[in-house]
């Protein structure tokens, strides 16, 4: 199932993004993100506790994947769809609810660190800033060898960073990425986050909702809603 999201609605915290859960996780093996099924079990439990979620975005299922490390296997249309979704991924981690599946290697991976940083930010007409408790969109679930100390270390590492500071962390040589081209392509995107977000607010004539309004919205939505049944591919 594919859904089209207007970024103006996403940044205004309206519409479909409020019922979508994005999952931030590490691929445990090449071609196999969840060999033991631990991620799936954790996601199911999270969904049972959050009945307003209607859609789940999990990259392995929702983006056209390469056939193997040696051969792409995707059609030109699928490859273009992948690139299109990749270009919007940071915006969606900045605006949707995010489940962070934190394992022992999460903090050493480029994509997961970038996703966690986006999840811990709030987008405003003045750019991004650290989300306050009422604005919180992320949940951290520790899996495998990770524990509370890993959770606190992740929050300390990324939750208060500016785009420039996060750019410099992600650029470090010990932050691993499977495809080096991804790092080269996304680092400038991270650095320009404030400019990009401000432009989207300006184009959509969007006002930044205050923390009190967000808290009220989250409270009311948590009280009722349909059960999640679908995964979605977002364009």
FENVENVEN-V347604 format. One record per pair of residues at least 12 apart in sequence whose ideal C-beta (glycine too) atoms are under 10 Angstrom apart, sorted by sequence separation. I is the first residue (numbers start at 1). GAP is how many residues later the second one is. If there is no record, write none. Layout:
i=I gap=GAP
i=I gap=GAP
//
This chain:
i=4 gap=12
i=5 gap=12
i=27 gap=12
i=66 gap=12
i=100 gap=12
i=119 gap=12
i=122 gap=12
i=123 gap=12
i=140 gap=12
i=142 gap=12
i=157 gap=12
i=158 gap=12
i=171 gap=12
i=3 gap=13
i=25 gap=13
i=26 gap=13
i=43 gap=13
i=64 gap=13
i=65 gap=13
i=66 gap=13
i=122 gap=13
i=170 gap=13
i=3 gap=14
i=25 gap=14
i=64 gap=14
i=102 gap=14
i=121 gap=14
i=122 gap=14
i=140 gap=14
i=5 gap=15
i=43 gap=15
i=63 gap=15
i=64 gap=15
i=100 gap=15
i=120 gap=15
i=122 gap=15
i=140 gap=15
i=23 gap=16
i=64 gap=16
i=66 gap=16
i=100 gap=16
i=120 gap=16
i=121 gap=16
i=170 gap=16
i=171 gap=16
i=3 gap=17
i=25 gap=17
i=64 gap=17
i=65 gap=17
i=98 gap=17
i=119 gap=17
i=120 gap=17
i=121 gap=17
i=138 gap=17
i=170 gap=17
i=25 gap=18
i=40 gap=18
i=63 gap=18
i=64 gap=18
i=93 gap=18
i=98 gap=18
i=119 gap=18
i=120 gap=18
i=23 gap=19
i=39 gap=19
i=63 gap=19
i=64 gap=19
i=100 gap=19
i=118 gap=19
i=119 gap=19
i=167 gap=19
i=168 gap=19
i=171 gap=19
i=23 gap=20
i=63 gap=20
i=98 gap=20
i=99 gap=20
i=100 gap=20
i=118 gap=20
i=119 gap=20
i=120 gap=20
i=167 gap=20
i=170 gap=20
i=171 gap=20
i=39 gap=21
i=63 gap=21
i=64 gap=21
i=93 gap=21
i=94 gap=21
i=98 gap=21
i=119 gap=21
i=138 gap=21
i=166 gap=21
i=167 gap=21
i=169 gap=21
i=170 gap=21
i=21 gap=22
i=63 gap=22
i=89 gap=22
i=93 gap=22
i=96 gap=22
i=97 gap=22
i=98 gap=22
i=116 gap=22
i=167 gap=22
i=168 gap=22
i=23 gap=23
i=59 gap=23
i=62 gap=23
i=63 gap=23
i=92 gap=23
i=93 gap=23
i=94 gap=23
i=95 gap=23
i=96 gap=23
i=115 gap=23
i=167 gap=23
i=168 gap=23
i=34 gap=24
i=90 gap=24
i=93 gap=24
i=94 gap=24
i=95 gap=24
i=116 gap=24
i=166 gap=24
i=167 gap=24
i=21 gap=25
i=33 gap=25
i=89 gap=25
i=90 gap=25
i=93 gap=25
i=94 gap=25
i=165 gap=25
i=166 gap=25
i=167 gap=25
i=21 gap=26
i=33 gap=26
i=34 gap=26
i=59 gap=26
i=63 gap=26
i=89 gap=26
i=92 gap=26
i=93 gap=26
i=94 gap=26
i=95 gap=26
i=163 gap=26
i=164 gap=26
i=167 gap=26
i=33 gap=27
i=59 gap=27
i=90 gap=27
i=91 gap=27
i=93 gap=27
i=94 gap=27
i=95 gap=27
i=163 gap=27
i=164 gap=27
i=166 gap=27
i=32 gap=28
i=33 gap=28
i=57 gap=28
i=90 gap=28
i=93 gap=28
i=94 gap=28
i=95 gap=28
i=130 gap=28
i=131 gap=28
i=163 gap=28
i=21 gap=29
i=31 gap=29
i=89 gap=29
i=94 gap=29
i=130 gap=29
i=161 gap=29
i=162 gap=29
i=163 gap=29
i=164 gap=29
i=59 gap=30
i=130 gap=30
i=163 gap=30
i=164 gap=30
i=21 gap=31
i=129 gap=31
i=130 gap=31
i=162 gap=31
i=163 gap=31
i=21 gap=32
i=27 gap=32
i=33 gap=32
i=57 gap=32
i=91 gap=32
i=130 gap=32
i=162 gap=32
i=163 gap=32
i=19 gap=33
i=20 gap=33
i=21 gap=33
i=22 gap=33
i=23 gap=33
i=25 gap=33
i=27 gap=33
i=128 gap=33
i=129 gap=33
i=163 gap=33
i=18 gap=34
i=19 gap=34
i=20 gap=34
i=21 gap=34
i=22 gap=34
i=23 gap=34
i=24 gap=34
i=25 gap=34
i=31 gap=34
i=94 gap=34
i=106 gap=34
i=120 gap=34
i=128 gap=34
i=163 gap=34
i=18 gap=35
i=19 gap=35
i=20 gap=35
i=21 gap=35
i=22 gap=35
i=23 gap=35
i=24 gap=35
i=25 gap=35
i=31 gap=35
i=57 gap=35
i=120 gap=35
i=127 gap=35
i=128 gap=35
i=18 gap=36
i=19 gap=36
i=20 gap=36
i=21 gap=36
i=22 gap=36
i=23 gap=36
i=30 gap=36
i=31 gap=36
i=57 gap=36
i=106 gap=36
i=127 gap=36
i=20 gap=37
i=21 gap=37
i=22 gap=37
i=23 gap=37
i=31 gap=37
i=106 gap=37
i=117 gap=37
i=121 gap=37
i=16 gap=38
i=17 gap=38
i=23 gap=38
i=30 gap=38
i=31 gap=38
i=98 gap=38
i=100 gap=38
i=101 gap=38
i=102 gap=38
i=103 gap=38
i=104 gap=38
i=106 gap=38
i=116 gap=38
i=120 gap=38
i=121 gap=38
i=128 gap=38
i=16 gap=39
i=23 gap=39
i=30 gap=39
i=57 gap=39
i=97 gap=39
i=98 gap=39
i=99 gap=39
i=100 gap=39
i=101 gap=39
i=102 gap=39
i=103 gap=39
i=104 gap=39
i=105 gap=39
i=107 gap=39
i=116 gap=39
i=119 gap=39
i=120 gap=39
i=121 gap=39
i=22 gap=40
i=97 gap=40
i=98 gap=40
i=99 gap=40
i=100 gap=40
i=101 gap=40
i=102 gap=40
i=103 gap=40
i=104 gap=40
i=105 gap=40
i=106 gap=40
i=117 gap=40
i=118 gap=40
i=119 gap=40
i=120 gap=40
i=121 gap=40
i=55 gap=41
i=57 gap=41
i=58 gap=41
i=96 gap=41
i=97 gap=41
i=98 gap=41
i=99 gap=41
i=100 gap=41
i=101 gap=41
i=102 gap=41
i=103 gap=41
i=104 gap=41
i=105 gap=41
i=113 gap=41
i=116 gap=41
i=117 gap=41
i=120 gap=41
i=121 gap=41
i=95 gap=42
i=96 gap=42
i=97 gap=42
i=98 gap=42
i=99 gap=42
i=100 gap=42
i=101 gap=42
i=102 gap=42
i=103 gap=42
i=104 gap=42
i=112 gap=42
i=116 gap=42
i=117 gap=42
i=121 gap=42
i=53 gap=43
i=56 gap=43
i=58 gap=43
i=94 gap=43
i=101 gap=43
i=103 gap=43
i=104 gap=43
i=107 gap=43
i=115 gap=43
i=116 gap=43
i=117 gap=43
i=53 gap=44
i=93 gap=44
i=102 gap=44
i=106 gap=44
i=113 gap=44
i=114 gap=44
i=117 gap=44
i=52 gap=45
i=93 gap=45
i=101 gap=45
i=102 gap=45
i=106 gap=45
i=113 gap=45
i=121 gap=45
i=53 gap=46
i=104 gap=46
i=107 gap=46
i=117 gap=46
i=50 gap=47
i=103 gap=47
i=106 gap=47
i=107 gap=47
i=102 gap=48
i=106 gap=48
i=113 gap=48
i=117 gap=48
i=118 gap=48
i=50 gap=49
i=102 gap=49
i=117 gap=49
i=107 gap=50
i=116 gap=50
i=3 gap=51
i=46 gap=51
i=100 gap=51
i=102 gap=51
i=107 gap=51
i=3 gap=52
i=47 gap=52
i=59 gap=52
i=102 gap=52
i=114 gap=52
i=117 gap=52
i=46 gap=53
i=113 gap=53
i=114 gap=53
i=117 gap=53
i=1 gap=54
i=3 gap=54
i=100 gap=54
i=46 gap=55
i=100 gap=55
i=114 gap=55
i=43 gap=56
i=59 gap=56
i=113 gap=56
i=114 gap=56
i=42 gap=57
i=113 gap=57
i=43 gap=58
i=42 gap=59
i=110 gap=59
i=111 gap=59
i=113 gap=59
i=2 gap=60
i=39 gap=60
i=110 gap=60
i=1 gap=61
i=110 gap=61
i=114 gap=61
i=39 gap=62
i=110 gap=62
i=113 gap=62
i=38 gap=63
i=112 gap=63
i=113 gap=63
i=114 gap=63
i=39 gap=64
i=108 gap=64
i=111 gap=64
i=112 gap=64
i=113 gap=64
i=38 gap=65
i=110 gap=65
i=111 gap=65
i=128 gap=65
i=129 gap=65
i=108 gap=66
i=109 gap=66
i=110 gap=66
i=111 gap=66
i=127 gap=66
i=128 gap=66
i=22 gap=67
i=34 gap=67
i=108 gap=67
i=109 gap=67
i=110 gap=67
i=111 gap=67
i=127 gap=67
i=33 gap=68
i=107 gap=68
i=108 gap=68
i=109 gap=68
i=110 gap=68
i=111 gap=68
i=114 gap=68
i=126 gap=68
i=127 gap=68
i=128 gap=68
i=24 gap=69
i=109 gap=69
i=110 gap=69
i=114 gap=69
i=127 gap=69
i=128 gap=69
i=22 gap=70
i=110 gap=70
i=123 gap=70
i=124 gap=70
i=127 gap=70
i=128 gap=70
i=22 gap=71
i=105 gap=71
i=111 gap=71
i=123 gap=71
i=126 gap=71
i=127 gap=71
i=20 gap=72
i=110 gap=72
i=111 gap=72
i=114 gap=72
i=118 gap=72
i=121 gap=72
i=125 gap=72
i=126 gap=72
i=22 gap=73
i=110 gap=73
i=114 gap=73
i=117 gap=73
i=123 gap=73
i=124 gap=73
i=125 gap=73
i=17 gap=74
i=22 gap=74
i=24 gap=74
i=25 gap=74
i=123 gap=74
i=124 gap=74
i=127 gap=74
i=135 gap=74
i=17 gap=75
i=20 gap=75
i=21 gap=75
i=22 gap=75
i=23 gap=75
i=24 gap=75
i=25 gap=75
i=26 gap=75
i=28 gap=75
i=111 gap=75
i=114 gap=75
i=118 gap=75
i=122 gap=75
i=123 gap=75
i=125 gap=75
i=126 gap=75
i=135 gap=75
i=136 gap=75
i=20 gap=76
i=21 gap=76
i=22 gap=76
i=23 gap=76
i=24 gap=76
i=25 gap=76
i=26 gap=76
i=110 gap=76
i=114 gap=76
i=117 gap=76
i=121 gap=76
i=125 gap=76
i=134 gap=76
i=135 gap=76
i=17 gap=77
i=18 gap=77
i=19 gap=77
i=20 gap=77
i=21 gap=77
i=22 gap=77
i=23 gap=77
i=24 gap=77
i=25 gap=77
i=26 gap=77
i=28 gap=77
i=110 gap=77
i=123 gap=77
i=124 gap=77
i=125 gap=77
i=134 gap=77
i=137 gap=77
i=10 gap=78
i=17 gap=78
i=18 gap=78
i=19 gap=78
i=20 gap=78
i=21 gap=78
i=22 gap=78
i=23 gap=78
i=24 gap=78
i=25 gap=78
i=26 gap=78
i=123 gap=78
i=133 gap=78
i=134 gap=78
i=135 gap=78
i=136 gap=78
i=2 gap=79
i=17 gap=79
i=18 gap=79
i=26 gap=79
i=129 gap=79
i=132 gap=79
i=134 gap=79
i=135 gap=79
i=136 gap=79
i=11 gap=80
i=16 gap=80
i=17 gap=80
i=26 gap=80
i=125 gap=80
i=131 gap=80
i=134 gap=80
i=135 gap=80
i=7 gap=81
i=10 gap=81
i=14 gap=81
i=25 gap=81
i=26 gap=81
i=125 gap=81
i=134 gap=81
i=137 gap=81
i=10 gap=82
i=13 gap=82
i=24 gap=82
i=26 gap=82
i=27 gap=82
i=124 gap=82
i=125 gap=82
i=126 gap=82
i=132 gap=82
i=133 gap=82
i=134 gap=82
i=136 gap=82
i=2 gap=83
i=5 gap=83
i=11 gap=83
i=12 gap=83
i=13 gap=83
i=26 gap=83
i=123 gap=83
i=124 gap=83
i=125 gap=83
i=131 gap=83
i=132 gap=83
i=134 gap=83
i=135 gap=83
i=7 gap=84
i=10 gap=84
i=11 gap=84
i=25 gap=84
i=27 gap=84
i=124 gap=84
i=134 gap=84
i=7 gap=85
i=10 gap=85
i=24 gap=85
i=26 gap=85
i=27 gap=85
i=123 gap=85
i=124 gap=85
i=134 gap=85
i=5 gap=86
i=9 gap=86
i=10 gap=86
i=25 gap=86
i=26 gap=86
i=122 gap=86
i=124 gap=86
i=5 gap=87
i=7 gap=87
i=24 gap=87
i=25 gap=87
i=122 gap=87
i=7 gap=88
i=24 gap=88
i=24 gap=89
i=50 gap=89
i=122 gap=89
i=5 gap=90
i=24 gap=90
i=25 gap=90
i=49 gap=90
i=5 gap=91
i=24 gap=91
i=23 gap=92
i=24 gap=92
i=122 gap=92
i=22 gap=93
i=46 gap=93
i=24 gap=94
i=24 gap=95
i=46 gap=95
i=22 gap=96
i=45 gap=96
i=86 gap=96
i=90 gap=96
i=22 gap=97
i=89 gap=97
i=43 gap=98
i=87 gap=98
i=91 gap=98
i=42 gap=99
i=86 gap=99
i=87 gap=99
i=90 gap=99
i=94 gap=99
i=42 gap=100
i=86 gap=100
i=89 gap=100
i=90 gap=100
i=42 gap=101
i=39 gap=102
i=41 gap=102
i=83 gap=102
i=87 gap=102
i=91 gap=102
i=94 gap=102
i=95 gap=102
i=38 gap=103
i=86 gap=103
i=90 gap=103
i=94 gap=103
i=39 gap=104
i=38 gap=105
i=39 gap=105
i=91 gap=105
i=95 gap=105
i=38 gap=106
i=90 gap=106
i=91 gap=106
i=94 gap=106
i=36 gap=107
i=90 gap=107
i=36 gap=108
i=13 gap=109
i=34 gap=109
i=69 gap=109
i=91 gap=109
i=13 gap=110
i=12 gap=111
i=11 gap=112
i=10 gap=113
i=11 gap=113
i=66 gap=113
i=11 gap=114
i=24 gap=114
i=22 gap=115
i=28 gap=115
i=21 gap=116
i=22 gap=116
i=24 gap=116
i=25 gap=116
i=28 gap=116
i=26 gap=117
i=21 gap=118
i=23 gap=118
i=25 gap=118
i=26 gap=118
i=18 gap=119
i=17 gap=120
i=97 gap=121
i=13 gap=122
i=13 gap=124
i=96 gap=138
i=92 gap=142
i=89 gap=145
i=88 gap=146
i=88 gap=147
i=30 gap=148
i=85 gap=148
i=85 gap=149
i=26 gap=150
i=84 gap=150
i=85 gap=150
i=27 gap=151
i=84 gap=151
i=81 gap=152
i=81 gap=154
i=52 gap=166
i=52 gap=168
i=53 gap=168
i=52 gap=169
i=62 gap=169
i=64 gap=169
i=51 gap=170
i=52 gap=170
i=61 gap=170
i=62 gap=170
i=63 gap=170
i=50 gap=171
i=51 gap=171
i=52 gap=171
i=54 gap=171
i=60 gap=171
i=61 gap=171
i=62 gap=171
i=63 gap=171
i=50 gap=172
i=51 gap=172
i=52 gap=172
i=53 gap=172
i=54 gap=172
i=56 gap=172
i=61 gap=172
i=62 gap=172
i=49 gap=173
i=51 gap=173
i=52 gap=173
i=53 gap=173
i=54 gap=173
i=55 gap=173
i=56 gap=173
i=58 gap=173
i=51 gap=174
i=52 gap=174
i=53 gap=174
i=54 gap=174
i=55 gap=174
i=56 gap=174
i=57 gap=174
i=58 gap=174
i=59 gap=174
i=50 gap=175
i=51 gap=175
i=52 gap=175
i=53 gap=175
i=54 gap=175
i=55 gap=175
i=56 gap=175
i=57 gap=175
i=51 gap=176
i=52 gap=176
i=53 gap=176
i=54 gap=176
i=55 gap=176
i=56 gap=176
i=57 gap=176
i=51 gap=177
i=55 gap=177
i=57 gap=177
i=50 gap=178
i=54 gap=178
i=55 gap=178
i=48 gap=179
i=55 gap=179
i=47 gap=180
i=48 gap=180
i=47 gap=181
i=46 gap=182
i=47 gap=182
i=44 gap=184
i=43 gap=185
i=11 gap=186
i=12 gap=188
i=7 gap=189
i=11 gap=189
i=12 gap=189
i=7 gap=190
i=10 gap=190
i=11 gap=190
i=8 gap=192
i=11 gap=192
i=12 gap=192
i=14 gap=192
i=7 gap=193
i=8 gap=193
i=11 gap=193
i=12 gap=193
i=13 gap=193
i=10 gap=194
i=12 gap=194
i=8 gap=195
i=9 gap=195
i=11 gap=195
i=12 gap=195
i=13 gap=195
i=14 gap=195
i=7 gap=196
i=8 gap=196
i=10 gap=196
i=12 gap=196
i=13 gap=196
i=7 gap=197
i=8 gap=197
i=9 gap=197
i=11 gap=197
i=12 gap=197
i=6 gap=198
i=8 gap=198
i=11 gap=198
i=7 gap=199
i=18 gap=199
i=13 gap=200
i=18 gap=200
i=13 gap=201
i=19 gap=202
i=14 gap=203
i=18 gap=203
i=13 gap=204
i=13 gap=205
i=19 gap=206
i=18 gap=207
i=19 gap=207
i=21 gap=207
i=20 gap=208
i=23 gap=208
i=19 gap=209
i=21 gap=210
i=21 gap=211
i=20 gap=212
i=22 gap=212
i=19 gap=213
i=20 gap=214
i=16 gap=216
i=17 gap=217
i=16 gap=218
i=10 gap=224
i=3 gap=227
i=5 gap=227
i=1 gap=228
i=1 gap=229
i=3 gap=229
i=5 gap=229
i=1 gap=230
i=2 gap=230
i=3 gap=230
i=4 gap=230
i=5 gap=230
i=1 gap=231
i=2 gap=231
i=3 gap=231
i=4 gap=231
i=1 gap=232
i=2 gap=232
i=3 gap=232
i=2 gap=233
//
